Amino acid sequence: MFFVRAGSLLAWLGFVFGVFQLAAGFWLGFNLPIDDPDAMAQAQAFYDRRYGATTGEMVTRGMYLILGSVVLGILAKIAQRQ
């Protein structure tokens, strides 16, 4: 029973952090200065230093985290029924 609760908690935490990372990636991506290539490269380099990823990588990581959390949540629900 402990592992079912721990799995459910980790699934919810992963889902919340995945949504946050996905939203941050899209928000930062839509605020890039697209009219100036040099400014856009500087902004992407800044995001890479500050957040550890470019905006595209943040979106990808967020999607993977959400997908993994959904799978973990389904497995925790299946284990809870047993």
PyMOL commands that set and color helices and strands:
alter all, ss='L'
color gray80, all
select helices_A, chain A and resi 2-30+37-51+55-81
alter helices_A, ss='H'
color red, helices_A
deselect
rebuild
show_as cartoon
